[in-house]
Amino acid sequence: MNTNLGSLDRRKFLRGSGVALALPWFESLTRFASATEQTAKLKRLACFYMPDGVPMPLAEDPAHKDWSWFPHGSGNDFTFTKCLEPLEPLRDNLTVLSGLSHPSARSIHGHSNADQFLTGAPTGPSGEYRNSISLDQEFSAHVGDQTRFSSLVVSTDGGTGTPRGTHTASFNRSGRAIPAEHRPKRIFDMLFVKSDDNAARRLAISQSALDDLLSDASSLRKRLSTRDQKSLDEYLQSVRETEIKVEKAKRWMNIPLPKVDVDHLKLDITPEDPRVYLQTMFELIYLAFKTDSTRVATYQIGRENGVGISDYLARAVGFNLTHQLSHNTKEPGGWKNFGTYCRFLSEELGRFASKLQATPEEGENGNMLDNTVLLFGSASSAFHLSRNYPLILIGGKNMGFKHGQYLNYSGDNPAGGPWSGGREPWQKEVTHEDIRLSNLFVTMLQRLGVQTDKFADSTGTLSDV
């Protein structure tokens, strides 16, 4: 292994023939900078988008107690329902918010608004289309040159989608959609495999990407402190486990996209496949952060309006199609079914956040979650309603975020209930003025170290977080 260990930095790699494994930072390989200096400015951002809104049964509905997405109570005195209950172990590291949205979208059908979730741009319901820079790319403009990849943009469906039907949550400064990668194998190879013919040939016959690195890893291990040896072993194990999941996730990617009525398709897929896929995408983001390959990530979990492979994610919990769940809340057990899917997403989000929390940060600066802020949410709440976005902030304690709270800005009687025909909630008159979501974005950017007092249509900050 021809590496000058004294000059080894966070973007160096362990190399085998045709394979390159990004390394986490090891304090015993750094001669010139203290651990504190290395990590003082380390800040990360990950944003996750969930389509189709959330369950919002009315208060008089028996389902309200267990299956309303928003917690009961407010401030520090709140109770999770079954939708968010898997996040209870992270309670002191998260904030749930209600009553925020983008003004330009409040009277537009909810399925048209994923495009503007991270931008706040007035993309409109039809006609001429123009977007603006997304929150993640604004942050990436300030930190992207410090890592191998300026940002990691992924989705379940991949590509860019169409105007008002995006497959990506990320847009550049010109408002152009940044294509999202949806194939775990491509993401894994991008992070860990050199692009040469020999590597491609070996990987084509399913040889592990780690096999050629074991001897170099053994040599490196001898030069590390006991603590760093443990970190290396844990890291290699994590990469190995992710590699296995990547192989399993290939089955999910082979699902044929429908050309006719999807309700009658019989797809060759087991309940484990969509769950493994989602776990794999979260694991890849974790490894990208762990190796400091990037500090910015977005994952659009699904496209709006039941289009694309992401509509099959609900099969992880025994249902046919995801989007259909939001329409069937008027049926017996409908709220529970929709809530069960939301609980599944909470489980996987919680698994990802907990892994960050369980990973010590370099230089004893807390854990990775303390230096990472996660934004999870949707651009609609009740049926197709582009107001009162369901939002969760997790992590970022070292950036000054306050947590352990439910910030209820929506009032005592937010819109909700099943849709049974007639005017939809988004078509009804606005009776409650939401807070501008862009004010939260300005606050997030400031905590992330970006010197700005403006983003999109913001009018200030949100000091409660």
Long-range contacts (C-beta under 8 A, 24 or more apart in sequence): 1-216, 1-219, 1-220, 5-29, 5-223, 6-31, 10-147, 10-291, 10-292, 11-147, 11-148, 11-292, 11-293, 14-213, 14-216, 14-217, 14-220, 15-194, 15-213, 15-216, 16-211, 16-212, 16-213, 16-215, 16-216, 17-198, 17-199, 17-212, 18-193, 18-194, 18-196, 18-198, 18-199, 18-202, 18-212, 19-192, 19-193, 19-194, 19-199, 19-209, 19-210, 19-212, 19-213, 20-192, 20-193, 20-194, 21-192, 21-209, 21-210, 21-213, 21-239, 22-148, 22-191, 22-192, 22-287, 22-291, 22-292, 22-293, 23-235, 23-291, 24-231, 24-232, 24-235, 24-290, 24-291, 24-292, 24-362, 25-292, 25-362, 26-224, 26-225, 26-228, 26-231, 26-232, 27-225, 27-227, 27-228, 27-362, 27-363, 28-223, 28-224, 28-225, 28-227, 28-228, 29-223, 29-224, 29-228, 34-363, 35-362, 35-363, 35-364, 35-365, 36-363, 36-365, 38-362, 38-363, 39-361, 39-362, 39-363, 39-365, 39-371, 40-365, 41-449, 42-292, 42-295, 42-361, 42-362, 42-365, 42-371, 43-143, 43-295, 43-371, 43-372, 43-373, 43-396, 43-399, 43-448, 43-449, 44-289, 44-295, 44-296, 44-297, 44-368, 44-371, 44-372, 44-373, 45-135, 45-136, 45-139, 45-295, 45-296, 45-297, 45-372, 45-373, 45-375, 45-444, 45-448, 46-285, 46-289, 46-296, 46-297, 46-298, 46-299, 46-372, 46-373, 46-374, 46-375, 47-118, 47-135, 47-136, 47-169, 47-297, 47-298, 47-299, 47-374, 47-375, 47-376, 48-298, 48-299, 48-300, 48-301, 48-349, 48-374, 48-375, 48-376, 48-377, 49-114, 49-117, 49-118, 49-169, 49-298, 49-299, 49-300, 49-301, 49-302, 49-377, 49-378, 49-379, 50-301, 50-302, 50-342, 50-345, 50-376, 50-377, 50-378, 50-390, 51-111, 51-114, 51-301, 51-302, 51-303, 51-304, 51-305, 51-310, 51-322, 51-323, 51-378, 52-302, 52-304, 52-306, 52-322, 52-323, 52-325, 52-326, 52-378, 52-380, 53-110, 53-326, 53-378, 53-380, 53-381, 53-382, 53-383, 53-384, 53-385, 53-390, 54-83, 54-338, 54-342, 54-378, 54-381, 54-382, 54-390, 55-83, 55-329, 55-335, 55-338, 55-339, 55-342, 56-381, 56-382, 56-414, 56-415, 56-416, 56-417, 57-329, 57-335, 57-416, 57-417, 57-418, 58-416, 58-417, 59-413, 61-335, 61-417, 63-335, 63-336, 63-339, 66-336, 66-339, 67-335, 67-336, 67-338, 67-339, 68-416, 69-339, 69-342, 69-381, 69-390, 70-96, 70-98, 70-390, 70-406, 70-408, 70-410, 70-414, 71-96, 71-406, 73-406, 74-406, 74-407, 74-408, 75-405, 75-406, 75-407, 75-408, 76-404, 76-405, 78-405, 78-406, 81-339, 82-339, 82-343, 83-339, 83-342, 83-343, 83-346, 84-342, 84-343, 84-346, 84-392, 85-343, 85-346, 86-343, 86-346, 86-347, 86-350, 87-346, 87-349, 87-350, 87-353, 87-392, 87-394, 89-350, 89-354, 90-350, 90-353, 90-354, 90-357, 90-394, 91-404, 92-403, 92-404, 93-353, 93-357, 93-369, 93-394, 93-395, 93-397, 93-403, 93-404, 94-353, 94-392, 94-393, 94-394, 94-395, 94-403, 94-404, 95-392, 95-393, 95-394, 95-401, 95-402, 95-403, 95-404, 95-405, 95-406, 95-407, 95-465, 96-391, 96-392, 96-405, 96-406, 96-407, 97-389, 97-391, 97-392, 97-393, 97-406, 97-407, 97-409, 97-440, 97-465, 98-381, 98-388, 98-389, 98-390, 98-391, 98-406, 98-407, 98-408, 98-409, 98-410, 98-414, 99-388, 99-407, 99-408, 99-409, 99-410, 99-411, 99-414, 99-432, 99-434, 99-435, 100-388, 100-389, 100-391, 100-409, 100-434, 100-435, 100-436, 100-437, 100-440, 101-379, 101-386, 101-387, 101-388, 101-389, 101-434, 101-435, 101-436, 101-437, 102-379, 102-386, 102-436, 102-437, 102-438, 102-456, 102-457, 103-434, 103-436, 103-457, 104-457, 105-379, 105-386, 106-386, 106-387, 106-430, 106-434, 107-386, 107-426, 107-427, 107-430, 108-386, 108-426, 109-384, 109-386, 109-424, 109-426, 110-304, 110-379, 110-380, 110-383, 110-384, 110-385, 110-386, 110-426, 111-164, 111-165, 111-304, 111-305, 111-380, 111-384, 112-164, 112-165, 112-304, 113-164, 113-304, 113-379, 113-380, 113-386, 114-165, 114-166, 114-169, 114-300, 114-303, 114-304, 114-379, 115-163, 115-164, 115-165, 115-166, 115-171, 115-177, 116-379, 117-169, 117-377, 117-378, 117-379, 117-389, 118-169, 118-170, 118-171, 118-298, 118-441, 119-171, 119-175, 119-456, 120-436, 120-437, 120-438, 120-441, 120-455, 120-456, 120-457, 120-458, 121-175, 121-456, 123-163, 123-164, 125-164, 126-164, 129-163, 129-164, 130-175, 131-171, 131-175, 131-176, 131-177, 132-171, 132-173, 132-175, 132-456, 133-171, 133-172, 133-173, 133-175, 134-169, 134-170, 134-171, 134-298, 135-375, 135-441, 135-444, 135-445, 135-455, 136-169, 136-170, 136-296, 136-297, 136-298, 137-170, 137-171, 137-172, 137-173, 137-178, 137-296, 138-445, 138-450, 138-452, 138-455, 139-296, 139-445, 139-448, 139-450, 140-296, 141-173, 142-448, 142-449, 142-450, 143-295, 143-296, 143-449, 144-294, 144-295, 144-296, 146-295, 147-292, 147-293, 147-294, 147-295, 148-292, 148-293, 148-294, 149-190, 149-288, 149-293, 149-294, 150-294, 150-296, 151-178, 151-294, 151-296, 151-297, 151-298, 152-187, 152-284, 152-285, 152-288, 152-293, 152-294, 152-296, 152-297, 152-298, 153-178, 153-179, 153-180, 153-181, 153-297, 153-298, 154-180, 154-181, 154-182, 154-187, 154-281, 154-284, 154-285, 154-297, 154-298, 154-299, 154-300, 155-180, 155-181, 155-182, 155-299, 155-300, 155-301, 155-303, 155-310, 156-182, 156-277, 156-278, 156-281, 156-300, 156-301, 156-302, 156-303, 156-308, 156-309, 156-310, 156-313, 157-182, 157-300, 157-302, 157-303, 157-307, 157-308, 157-309, 157-310, 158-182, 158-183, 161-303, 165-303, 165-304, 165-305, 165-307, 166-300, 166-303, 167-300, 167-303, 167-308, 168-298, 168-300, 169-298, 169-299, 169-300, 170-298, 180-298, 180-300, 182-253, 182-309, 183-253, 184-245, 184-246, 184-249, 184-250, 184-253, 184-277, 184-280, 184-281, 184-284, 185-246, 185-249, 185-250, 187-281, 187-284, 188-242, 188-243, 188-246, 188-284, 191-284, 191-287, 191-288, 191-291, 191-293, 192-239, 206-247, 208-240, 208-243, 209-243, 210-236, 210-239, 210-240, 210-243, 231-360, 235-290, 238-283, 238-286, 238-287, 238-290, 239-287, 241-283, 242-280, 242-283, 242-284, 242-287, 245-276, 245-279, 245-280, 245-283, 246-280, 246-284, 248-272, 248-273, 248-276, 248-280, 249-273, 249-276, 249-277, 249-280, 252-276, 252-277, 252-309, 253-277, 253-309, 255-309, 255-312, 257-308, 257-309, 262-306, 262-311, 262-321, 263-320, 263-321, 263-324, 267-312, 269-312, 269-315, 271-315, 271-316, 271-317, 271-318, 272-316, 273-315, 273-316, 274-312, 274-313, 274-314, 274-315, 274-316, 275-316, 275-344, 275-348, 277-313, 278-313, 278-316, 278-345, 278-348, 279-348, 279-351, 282-348, 282-349, 282-351, 282-352, 283-352, 285-352, 286-352, 286-355, 286-356, 289-356, 289-368, 289-372, 290-359, 290-368, 301-345, 313-341, 313-344, 314-341, 314-344, 316-344, 317-341, 317-343, 317-344, 326-383, 327-383, 327-419, 329-383, 329-418, 329-419, 330-418, 330-419, 330-420, 334-418, 335-418, 349-374, 349-376, 349-392, 349-394, 353-394, 353-395, 356-395, 357-395, 365-398, 366-397, 366-398, 369-394, 369-395, 369-396, 369-397, 370-395, 370-396, 370-397, 370-398, 371-395, 371-396, 371-398, 371-399, 372-396, 373-399, 373-401, 373-444, 373-447, 373-448, 375-444, 380-426, 381-414, 381-415, 381-416, 382-414, 382-415, 382-416, 382-417, 382-425, 383-418, 383-419, 383-424, 383-425, 384-419, 384-424, 384-425, 384-426, 385-415, 385-424, 385-425, 385-426, 386-426, 387-415, 387-426, 387-430, 387-432, 387-434, 388-414, 388-415, 388-432, 388-434, 389-437, 391-437, 391-440, 393-444, 393-465, 396-447, 399-447, 399-448, 400-447, 401-447, 401-465, 402-464, 402-465, 405-464, 407-464, 407-465, 409-434, 409-435, 410-434, 435-462, 440-465
